[in-house]
């Protein structure tokens, strides 16, 4: 019995020792795992601390996005009023061939010359190159062939591309409207004349033929609104000669998309002749008292003679406006994981509902 108990005790001891050794290894391994997970949890918590205000930041971002959408809407309304697409010749342009534009410009010459003639507006007359003959009808006035910025194309039309012809056609319509403004600025019994109408070249072909009608700008570039990729325009320089009321009437006619960017006035002052002495005294050949003597009268003349002034208007005609909303589609960070509802709300509030479908399509393709 004693030996049996000793043997059983030894077996139990050995078994427990073996079990203890195995459990100890498991406990150590589990302890290591627990320590590792604890470290990971601590690291994760440290990382999450930077996102603990994520909800409030998201709400604040949505508020700021709504504010930005309202600003964009106001700007969009402002620039749409400036563009004035209902009256904008570039926006209303219907596709035409270069030959059709040529016909329009040819009719423009006759129309504007007749309009200025009926409004008694003087036009620049090109000097004749024919020799002067000392007899004949000297009272005949020279024929007026002013081209209103398109002198080179009066009877001549080079081969223009469709795009360049389009710009020329739009410029012609703009010039026609500005000349109509000038004719509406006339004042009865006060002379008004057009000194010059200059325009920008419509393209490479036009640049080689525009000659004296070309508008060349220097520091005036800084006065323009246009900016590459954001705003496009056509620029003209109109010079008229008349009274200040003529200039005011003309400026009152300008409305968007016409933008007056600069006004210069050149006033000619002509010195009058010196005052003359007028002697009303007629000497009496038979003599007489000194009381009969009348002192000479001095005729007063103005020191300065008032004449007409030359008014030069730098006019920028807005043809296209890009509010930059399309640039949102070029950044993957915006639409790659974007929220369709948030973008739809932004485009709706900002007045760009036509961009919603495009934005949704980009988000869908990004997913």
DRENDO-1510 file (C-alpha; in Angstrom, 1 decimal, always signed):
<recs>
REC; n; res; u; v; w
REC; 1; UNK; +0.0; +0.0; +0.0 .
REC; 2; UNK; +2.8; +2.3; +0.9 .
REC; 3; UNK; +4.6; +1.6; -2.4 .
REC; 4; UNK; +1.3; +2.0; -4.3 .
REC; 5; UNK; +0.7; +5.4; -2.8 .
REC; 6; UNK; +4.2; +6.4; -3.5 .
REC; 7; UNK; +3.9; +5.3; -7.1 .
REC; 8; UNK; +0.6; +7.1; -7.5 .
REC; 9; UNK; +2.0; +10.3; -5.9 .
REC; 10; UNK; +5.0; +10.1; -8.2 .
REC; 11; UNK; +2.7; +9.8; -11.3 .
REC; 12; UNK; +0.5; +12.7; -10.2 .
REC; 13; UNK; +3.6; +14.8; -9.5 .
REC; 14; UNK; +5.1; +14.1; -12.8 .
REC; 15; UNK; +1.8; +14.7; -14.6 .
REC; 16; UNK; +1.2; +18.0; -12.7 .
REC; 17; UNK; +4.8; +19.0; -13.5 .
REC; 18; UNK; +4.3; +18.3; -17.2 .
REC; 19; UNK; +1.0; +20.1; -17.2 .
REC; 20; UNK; +2.4; +23.0; -15.3 .
REC; 21; UNK; +5.3; +23.4; -17.7 .
REC; 22; UNK; +2.9; +23.4; -20.7 .
REC; 23; UNK; +0.4; +25.8; -19.1 .
REC; 24; UNK; +3.2; +28.1; -18.1 .
REC; 25; UNK; +4.3; +28.3; -21.7 .
REC; 26; UNK; +0.7; +29.0; -22.8 .
REC; 27; UNK; +0.3; +31.7; -20.1 .
REC; 28; UNK; +3.5; +33.4; -21.1 .
REC; 29; UNK; +2.4; +33.3; -24.8 .
REC; 30; UNK; -1.0; +34.7; -23.9 .
REC; 31; UNK; +0.6; +37.3; -21.7 .
REC; 32; UNK; +2.8; +38.3; -24.6 .
REC; 33; UNK; -0.3; +38.5; -26.9 .
REC; 34; UNK; -2.2; +40.6; -24.3 .
REC; 35; UNK; +0.8; +43.0; -24.0 .
REC; 36; UNK; +1.0; +43.3; -27.8 .
REC; 37; UNK; -2.7; +44.0; -28.1 .
REC; 38; UNK; -2.5; +46.5; -25.3 .
REC; 39; UNK; +0.3; +48.3; -27.2 .
REC; 40; UNK; -1.8; +48.3; -30.4 .
REC; 41; UNK; -4.8; +49.6; -28.6 .
REC; 42; UNK; -2.8; +52.4; -27.1 .
REC; 43; UNK; -1.3; +53.3; -30.5 .
REC; 44; UNK; -4.8; +53.2; -32.1 .
REC; 45; UNK; -6.2; +55.4; -29.3 .
REC; 46; UNK; -3.4; +57.9; -29.9 .
REC; 47; UNK; -4.2; +57.9; -33.6 .
REC; 48; UNK; -7.9; +58.4; -32.9 .
REC; 49; UNK; -7.3; +61.4; -30.8 .
REC; 50; UNK; -6.7; +63.4; -34.1 .
REC; 51; UNK; -10.2; +62.4; -35.3 .
REC; 52; UNK; -12.1; +63.0; -32.0 .
REC; 53; UNK; -13.5; +66.3; -33.4 .
REC; 54; UNK; -14.3; +64.8; -36.8 .
REC; 55; UNK; -18.1; +65.2; -36.4 .
REC; 56; UNK; -17.9; +68.8; -35.4 .
REC; 57; UNK; -15.3; +69.5; -38.2 .
REC; 58; UNK; -17.7; +67.9; -40.7 .
REC; 59; UNK; -20.6; +70.0; -39.5 .
REC; 60; UNK; -18.5; +73.1; -39.7 .
REC; 61; UNK; -17.3; +72.2; -43.2 .
REC; 62; UNK; -20.8; +71.8; -44.4 .
REC; 63; UNK; -21.7; +75.2; -43.0 .
REC; 64; UNK; -18.7; +76.7; -44.8 .
REC; 65; UNK; -19.5; +74.9; -48.0 .
REC; 66; UNK; -23.0; +76.3; -47.9 .
REC; 67; UNK; -21.6; +79.8; -47.3 .
REC; 68; UNK; -19.2; +79.3; -50.3 .
REC; 69; UNK; -22.1; +78.1; -52.4 .
REC; 70; UNK; -24.0; +81.3; -51.6 .
REC; 71; UNK; -21.0; +83.4; -52.6 .
REC; 72; UNK; -20.7; +81.5; -55.8 .
REC; 73; UNK; -24.3; +82.1; -56.5 .
REC; 74; UNK; -24.0; +85.8; -56.1 .
REC; 75; UNK; -20.9; +85.9; -58.3 .
REC; 76; UNK; -22.6; +83.8; -60.9 .
REC; 77; UNK; -25.6; +86.2; -61.0 .
REC; 78; UNK; -23.3; +89.2; -61.2 .
REC; 79; UNK; -21.2; +87.8; -64.1 .
REC; 80; UNK; -24.3; +86.6; -65.9 .
REC; 81; UNK; -25.6; +90.2; -65.7 .
REC; 82; UNK; -22.3; +91.4; -67.1 .
REC; 83; UNK; -22.3; +88.8; -69.9 .
REC; 84; UNK; -26.0; +89.6; -70.7 .
REC; 85; UNK; -26.4; +86.6; -72.9 .
REC; 86; UNK; -29.8; +87.7; -74.2 .
REC; 87; UNK; -28.1; +90.7; -76.0 .
REC; 88; UNK; -24.5; +89.3; -76.3 .
REC; 89; UNK; -23.6; +88.9; -79.9 .
REC; 90; UNK; -21.1; +86.1; -79.2 .
REC; 91; UNK; -23.7; +84.2; -77.2 .
REC; 92; UNK; -26.4; +84.7; -79.9 .
REC; 93; UNK; -24.0; +83.9; -82.8 .
REC; 94; UNK; -25.5; +81.3; -85.2 .
REC; 95; UNK; -23.1; +79.3; -87.3 .
REC; 96; UNK; -22.2; +81.1; -90.6 .
REC; 97; UNK; -19.8; +80.5; -93.4 .
REC; 98; UNK; -17.0; +83.0; -94.0 .
REC; 99; UNK; -18.8; +84.1; -97.2 .
REC; 100; UNK; -21.9; +85.0; -95.2 .
REC; 101; UNK; -19.8; +87.1; -92.8 .
REC; 102; UNK; -18.3; +88.8; -95.8 .
REC; 103; UNK; -21.8; +89.7; -97.1 .
REC; 104; UNK; -22.8; +91.0; -93.6 .
REC; 105; UNK; -19.7; +93.3; -93.4 .
REC; 106; UNK; -20.3; +94.6; -97.0 .
REC; 107; UNK; -23.9; +95.5; -96.0 .
REC; 108; UNK; -22.6; +97.1; -92.8 .
REC; 109; UNK; -20.6; +99.7; -94.8 .
REC; 110; UNK; -23.7; +101.0; -96.6 .
REC; 111; UNK; -25.9; +100.8; -93.5 .
REC; 112; UNK; -23.6; +102.7; -91.2 .
REC; 113; UNK; -22.6; +105.4; -93.7 .
REC; 114; UNK; -26.3; +106.1; -94.4 .
REC; 115; UNK; -27.1; +106.2; -90.7 .
REC; 116; UNK; -24.3; +108.6; -90.0 .
REC; 117; UNK; -25.3; +110.8; -93.0 .
REC; 118; UNK; -28.9; +111.0; -91.8 .
REC; 119; UNK; -27.7; +111.9; -88.3 .
REC; 120; UNK; -25.4; +114.5; -89.7 .
REC; 121; UNK; -22.3; +112.9; -88.2 .
REC; 122; UNK; -19.1; +113.6; -89.9 .
REC; 123; UNK; -16.8; +110.7; -90.8 .
REC; 124; UNK; -13.1; +110.5; -91.5 .
REC; 125; UNK; -12.4; +110.9; -95.2 .
REC; 126; UNK; -9.3; +109.3; -96.7 .
REC; 127; UNK; -7.2; +111.7; -98.8 .
REC; 128; UNK; -7.5; +111.2; -102.5 .
REC; 129; UNK; -4.4; +110.1; -104.4 .
REC; 130; UNK; -5.6; +111.4; -107.7 .
REC; 131; UNK; -4.0; +114.6; -109.1 .
REC; 132; UNK; -5.7; +117.9; -108.4 .
REC; 133; UNK; -7.1; +119.6; -111.5 .
REC; 134; UNK; -7.5; +123.4; -111.5 .
REC; 135; UNK; -11.0; +123.5; -113.0 .
REC; 136; UNK; -14.2; +121.6; -112.6 .
REC; 137; UNK; -16.7; +121.4; -109.8 .
REC; 138; UNK; -14.6; +122.4; -106.8 .
REC; 139; UNK; -17.6; +122.4; -104.4 .
REC; 140; UNK; -18.1; +118.6; -104.8 .
REC; 141; UNK; -17.3; +116.9; -101.5 .
REC; 142; UNK; -15.0; +113.9; -101.5 .
REC; 143; UNK; -16.8; +110.5; -101.4 .
REC; 144; UNK; -17.0; +109.1; -98.0 .
REC; 145; UNK; -15.7; +105.5; -97.8 .
REC; 146; UNK; -15.0; +105.1; -94.1 .
REC; 147; UNK; -14.8; +101.5; -93.1 .
REC; 148; UNK; -15.6; +101.6; -89.4 .
REC; 149; UNK; -12.7; +99.4; -88.4 .
REC; 150; UNK; -13.1; +97.1; -91.5 .
REC; 151; UNK; -11.6; +99.3; -94.2 .
REC; 152; UNK; -9.4; +96.5; -95.6 .
REC; 153; UNK; -12.5; +94.4; -96.4 .
REC; 154; UNK; -14.4; +96.9; -98.4 .
REC; 155; UNK; -14.4; +95.0; -101.7 .
REC; 156; UNK; -11.7; +92.5; -100.6 .
REC; 157; UNK; -12.1; +89.3; -98.6 .
REC; 158; UNK; -9.2; +86.8; -97.9 .
REC; 159; UNK; -9.7; +83.1; -97.1 .
REC; 160; UNK; -10.7; +83.1; -93.4 .
REC; 161; UNK; -11.2; +80.1; -91.2 .
REC; 162; UNK; -14.6; +79.6; -89.8 .
REC; 163; UNK; -13.5; +80.6; -86.3 .
REC; 164; UNK; -11.7; +83.8; -87.4 .
REC; 165; UNK; -14.7; +84.7; -89.6 .
REC; 166; UNK; -16.9; +84.3; -86.6 .
REC; 167; UNK; -14.9; +86.7; -84.5 .
REC; 168; UNK; -14.9; +89.2; -87.4 .
REC; 169; UNK; -18.7; +88.8; -87.7 .
REC; 170; UNK; -19.2; +89.4; -83.9 .
REC; 171; UNK; -16.9; +92.5; -84.1 .
REC; 172; UNK; -18.9; +93.9; -87.0 .
REC; 173; UNK; -22.2; +93.5; -85.0 .
REC; 174; UNK; -20.5; +95.2; -82.0 .
REC; 175; UNK; -19.3; +98.1; -84.1 .
REC; 176; UNK; -22.7; +98.5; -85.6 .
REC; 177; UNK; -24.3; +98.8; -82.2 .
REC; 178; UNK; -21.7; +101.3; -81.0 .
REC; 179; UNK; -22.2; +103.5; -84.1 .
REC; 180; UNK; -25.9; +103.4; -83.4 .
REC; 181; UNK; -25.1; +104.6; -79.8 .
REC; 182; UNK; -23.1; +107.5; -81.4 .
REC; 183; UNK; -26.0; +108.4; -83.7 .
REC; 184; UNK; -28.3; +108.5; -80.7 .
REC; 185; UNK; -26.0; +110.9; -78.9 .
REC; 186; UNK; -26.4; +113.7; -81.4 .
REC; 187; UNK; -27.6; +117.1; -80.3 .
REC; 188; UNK; -29.4; +119.5; -82.6 .
REC; 189; UNK; -27.1; +122.3; -84.0 .
REC; 190; UNK; -24.0; +120.9; -82.3 .
REC; 191; UNK; -21.5; +119.2; -84.6 .
REC; 192; UNK; -20.4; +115.6; -83.9 .
REC; 193; UNK; -17.9; +113.6; -85.8 .
REC; 194; UNK; -16.3; +110.1; -85.6 .
REC; 195; UNK; -12.5; +110.4; -85.5 .
REC; 196; UNK; -11.6; +106.7; -85.4 .
REC; 197; UNK; -12.8; +103.2; -84.6 .
REC; 198; UNK; -10.0; +100.7; -83.7 .
REC; 199; UNK; -10.4; +97.0; -83.0 .
REC; 200; UNK; -8.2; +94.0; -82.1 .
REC; 201; UNK; -7.1; +91.6; -84.8 .
REC; 202; UNK; -9.5; +88.6; -85.1 .
REC; 203; UNK; -6.7; +86.2; -86.0 .
REC; 204; UNK; -3.5; +85.6; -88.0 .
REC; 205; UNK; -5.1; +86.4; -91.4 .
REC; 206; UNK; -6.9; +89.5; -90.1 .
REC; 207; UNK; -3.6; +90.7; -88.5 .
REC; 208; UNK; -2.0; +90.8; -92.0 .
REC; 209; UNK; -4.8; +93.0; -93.5 .
REC; 210; UNK; -6.1; +95.1; -90.6 .
REC; 211; UNK; -3.6; +97.9; -91.2 .
REC; 212; UNK; -4.6; +101.2; -89.6 .
REC; 213; UNK; -7.7; +99.8; -88.0 .
REC; 214; UNK; -5.7; +97.8; -85.5 .
REC; 215; UNK; -5.9; +98.6; -81.8 .
REC; 216; UNK; -2.5; +98.3; -80.2 .
REC; 217; UNK; -2.5; +98.5; -76.4 .
REC; 218; UNK; +0.3; +99.1; -73.9 .
REC; 219; UNK; -0.4; +99.9; -70.3 .
REC; 220; UNK; -4.1; +99.8; -71.2 .
REC; 221; UNK; -3.9; +96.0; -70.8 .
REC; 222; UNK; -3.9; +96.6; -67.1 .
REC; 223; UNK; -7.3; +98.2; -67.3 .
REC; 224; UNK; -9.0; +95.2; -68.9 .
REC; 225; UNK; -11.1; +92.7; -67.0 .
REC; 226; UNK; -10.2; +89.7; -69.0 .
REC; 227; UNK; -8.0; +87.0; -67.6 .
REC; 228; UNK; -6.9; +83.9; -69.5 .
REC; 229; UNK; -9.1; +80.9; -68.7 .
REC; 230; UNK; -11.6; +82.9; -66.7 .
REC; 231; UNK; -13.0; +85.8; -68.8 .
REC; 232; UNK; -12.8; +86.5; -72.6 .
REC; 233; UNK; -13.5; +89.8; -74.3 .
REC; 234; UNK; -13.1; +91.9; -77.4 .
REC; 235; UNK; -11.6; +95.4; -77.0 .
REC; 236; UNK; -12.3; +98.5; -79.1 .
REC; 237; UNK; -11.2; +102.2; -79.1 .
REC; 238; UNK; -13.8; +104.7; -80.2 .
REC; 239; UNK; -12.8; +108.4; -80.6 .
REC; 240; UNK; -15.4; +111.0; -81.3 .
REC; 241; UNK; -15.1; +114.8; -81.5 .
REC; 242; UNK; -17.9; +117.0; -80.1 .
REC; 243; UNK; -19.2; +118.5; -76.9 .
REC; 244; UNK; -19.1; +116.9; -73.5 .
REC; 245; UNK; -22.8; +116.3; -73.7 .
REC; 246; UNK; -22.2; +114.0; -76.7 .
REC; 247; UNK; -19.8; +112.0; -74.6 .
REC; 248; UNK; -22.2; +111.7; -71.7 .
REC; 249; UNK; -25.0; +110.6; -74.0 .
REC; 250; UNK; -22.8; +108.0; -75.6 .
REC; 251; UNK; -21.7; +106.6; -72.2 .
REC; 252; UNK; -25.3; +106.5; -71.0 .
REC; 253; UNK; -26.0; +104.1; -73.9 .
REC; 254; UNK; -23.4; +101.6; -72.8 .
REC; 255; UNK; -24.7; +98.7; -70.9 .
REC; 256; UNK; -23.4; +95.1; -70.3 .
REC; 257; UNK; -21.7; +93.4; -72.0 .
REC; 258; UNK; -20.2; +96.8; -73.0 .
REC; 259; UNK; -17.7; +97.8; -70.3 .
REC; 260; UNK; -16.1; +101.3; -70.4 .
REC; 261; UNK; -12.5; +100.7; -69.2 .
REC; 262; UNK; -11.0; +104.1; -69.8 .
REC; 263; UNK; -11.9; +107.6; -71.0 .
REC; 264; UNK; -9.4; +110.2; -72.2 .
REC; 265; UNK; -10.3; +113.8; -73.3 .
REC; 266; UNK; -8.2; +116.0; -75.4 .
REC; 267; UNK; -9.3; +119.6; -75.5 .
REC; 268; UNK; -8.0; +122.1; -78.0 .
REC; 269; UNK; -7.7; +125.6; -76.7 .
REC; 270; UNK; -7.1; +128.3; -79.3 .
REC; 271; UNK; -5.9; +131.7; -78.3 .
REC; 272; UNK; -7.9; +134.6; -79.6 .
REC; 273; UNK; -6.6; +137.6; -81.3 .
REC; 274; UNK; -5.6; +140.5; -78.9 .
REC; 275; UNK; -8.3; +143.1; -78.3 .
REC; 276; UNK; -8.6; +145.8; -80.9 .
REC; 277; UNK; -9.2; +149.5; -80.4 .
REC; 278; UNK; -12.3; +150.8; -82.1 .
REC; 279; UNK; -12.3; +154.5; -82.7 .
REC; 280; UNK; -15.8; +155.9; -83.0 .
REC; 281; UNK; -14.5; +159.5; -83.1 .
REC; 282; UNK; -14.8; +161.4; -86.3 .
REC; 283; UNK; -12.7; +164.6; -86.3 .
REC; 284; UNK; -14.5; +167.8; -87.1 .
REC; 285; UNK; -12.7; +169.6; -89.9 .
REC; 286; UNK; -14.2; +172.9; -88.8 .
REC; 287; UNK; -12.9; +172.6; -85.3 .
REC; 288; UNK; -14.9; +172.6; -82.1 .
REC; 289; UNK; -14.7; +172.3; -78.4 .
REC; 290; UNK; -12.8; +169.6; -76.6 .
REC; 291; UNK; -16.1; +168.3; -75.4 .
REC; 292; UNK; -16.8; +166.9; -78.9 .
REC; 293; UNK; -13.9; +164.6; -78.5 .
REC; 294; UNK; -15.0; +161.0; -77.8 .
REC; 295; UNK; -12.3; +158.6; -76.5 .
REC; 296; UNK; -11.7; +155.4; -78.4 .
REC; 297; UNK; -13.7; +152.3; -77.4 .
REC; 298; UNK; -12.0; +149.1; -76.6 .
REC; 299; UNK; -13.6; +146.0; -78.1 .
REC; 300; UNK; -13.4; +143.1; -75.7 .
REC; 301; UNK; -12.6; +139.6; -77.1 .
REC; 302; UNK; -12.4; +136.4; -75.1 .
REC; 303; UNK; -9.0; +135.3; -74.1 .
REC; 304; UNK; -9.7; +131.6; -75.0 .
REC; 305; UNK; -11.9; +130.3; -77.7 .
REC; 306; UNK; -13.9; +127.3; -76.7 .
REC; 307; UNK; -13.8; +124.4; -79.3 .
REC; 308; UNK; -14.9; +120.8; -79.4 .
REC; 309; UNK; -13.0; +118.1; -77.6 .
REC; 310; UNK; -11.9; +114.6; -78.6 .
REC; 311; UNK; -13.2; +111.8; -76.4 .
REC; 312; UNK; -11.5; +108.4; -76.6 .
REC; 313; UNK; -13.4; +105.4; -75.1 .
REC; 314; UNK; -11.6; +102.2; -74.4 .
REC; 315; UNK; -14.5; +99.7; -74.5 .
REC; 316; UNK; -14.3; +96.0; -73.5 .
REC; 317; UNK; -17.0; +93.7; -74.7 .
REC; 318; UNK; -17.4; +90.6; -72.6 .
REC; 319; UNK; -17.8; +87.5; -74.7 .
REC; 320; UNK; -17.4; +84.5; -72.3 .
REC; 321; UNK; -17.2; +83.9; -68.6 .
REC; 322; UNK; -15.8; +80.8; -66.8 .
REC; 323; UNK; -16.6; +80.7; -63.1 .
REC; 324; UNK; -14.1; +77.9; -62.5 .
REC; 325; UNK; -16.7; +75.3; -61.3 .
REC; 326; UNK; -15.3; +72.9; -63.9 .
REC; 327; UNK; -12.0; +72.9; -62.0 .
REC; 328; UNK; -13.7; +70.8; -59.3 .
REC; 329; UNK; -13.8; +67.9; -61.7 .
REC; 330; UNK; -10.1; +68.0; -62.3 .
REC; 331; UNK; -9.3; +67.1; -58.6 .
REC; 332; UNK; -9.7; +63.4; -57.7 .
REC; 333; UNK; -9.6; +64.2; -54.0 .
REC; 334; UNK; -13.0; +65.9; -54.4 .
REC; 335; UNK; -15.0; +63.4; -56.4 .
REC; 336; UNK; -13.1; +60.1; -56.0 .
REC; 337; UNK; -14.7; +59.4; -52.6 .
REC; 338; UNK; -17.1; +62.3; -52.7 .
REC; 339; UNK; -20.6; +62.3; -51.3 .
REC; 340; UNK; -23.1; +62.7; -54.1 .
REC; 341; UNK; -25.7; +64.4; -51.8 .
REC; 342; UNK; -23.2; +67.0; -50.6 .
REC; 343; UNK; -22.1; +67.8; -54.1 .
REC; 344; UNK; -25.6; +68.0; -55.4 .
REC; 345; UNK; -26.5; +70.4; -52.6 .
REC; 346; UNK; -23.5; +72.6; -53.4 .
REC; 347; UNK; -24.3; +72.7; -57.1 .
REC; 348; UNK; -28.0; +73.4; -56.5 .
REC; 349; UNK; -27.3; +76.2; -54.0 .
REC; 350; UNK; -24.6; +77.8; -56.1 .
REC; 351; UNK; -26.9; +77.9; -59.2 .
REC; 352; UNK; -24.9; +75.2; -61.2 .
REC; 353; UNK; -27.6; +72.5; -61.5 .
REC; 354; UNK; -26.3; +71.7; -65.0 .
REC; 355; UNK; -23.1; +70.3; -63.4 .
REC; 356; UNK; -24.9; +67.8; -61.1 .
REC; 357; UNK; -25.1; +64.9; -63.6 .
REC; 358; UNK; -21.5; +65.3; -64.5 .
REC; 359; UNK; -20.4; +65.2; -60.9 .
REC; 360; UNK; -22.5; +62.1; -60.1 .
REC; 361; UNK; -21.0; +60.4; -63.2 .
REC; 362; UNK; -17.4; +61.1; -62.0 .
REC; 363; UNK; -18.2; +59.8; -58.5 .
REC; 364; UNK; -19.7; +56.6; -59.9 .
REC; 365; UNK; -16.7; +56.0; -62.1 .
REC; 366; UNK; -14.4; +56.7; -59.2 .
REC; 367; UNK; -16.1; +54.0; -57.1 .
</recs>
